[in-house]
């Protein structure tokens, strides 16, 4: 499915698998608000990445948008430990 096939679509939420960069770029550049949710048992609906904002900033293929905490969510990250 391509953006031109759904011109009235305003928002897309994705989750589960890594969003392919080419797919994200196509939809974000079509002025659709594309929100990629990071969902796992530990952080269920706590983090999201806004591909639309990435596209408006002129994001490059070498980067993906950073995940952010949902408003009023408390997120703690523990640094990786050397094994």
N, C-alpha and C positions, 0 to 999 in steps of 0.2 A: 504494500500500500504506500502511496506517495502523497505528500501534502496537497498537491493540486487536485487530488481525488476527493478531499474533504475540506473545502475552502472555509466552511463555517466552524471548524474545530478550533477551540481556543486553548485548551489545557490537556496535557497528557501526563499521566503518572506512570512510571515504570518501576519495576522491582524484580528481584529474584535472580536474574542473571546479569552479567556485565553488559551494559548498553553499548552496542557497537558504535564507534566514533562516527562512522559515515552516516548511520541512521540518525544519531543525535544531531549532527551538524545539519542534515537536510531539514529536519523538523524545526530546529531552533532558528534557522535562517528563514523559515517560512512564517516567522512571527507567531509561532505557537509557543505557549509557555510549557516548557518541557521540564518536568521535575522527576529526577531520578532518586528514588528512595533507597536508603541502605537499610535493609531489614534482616535482622538475625535475632536469635533468641535473646542475646544480651542487649541489643539496642533497638528493639522493635519500634519502628516509626519515630526514632529520635534524630536521625540525620538525613539530610537531603542535599542534592546538588541541583542548582538552577541552570540548565543549559541555555535558556533564553538570555540570561544575564551574561553568560559566557560568550554567546554570539554577538551581543550588543557591544561587548568590550573588544571584539575582534579576535576571539580565542583562536589559538593555532592548533594544528593537528598533533603537535608534540605535547600538548597539555590537556587535561580534563579539568572541569570545574571542581573546586574543593567542596567537600561535604561540610555542611553547617548544621548546628544543633537547631532543632525546632524550638520556636519561642517557648520559654518557660520550662524547657527540658534541662535537666542537669546531666551533663556528660563528663565523665572522668576517663582519662586515658593513661594507662600505665606504660612507661617506656619499655621497649623490648629489652630483655636481659640477655647477656652473653651466655651461651651454653657451654 
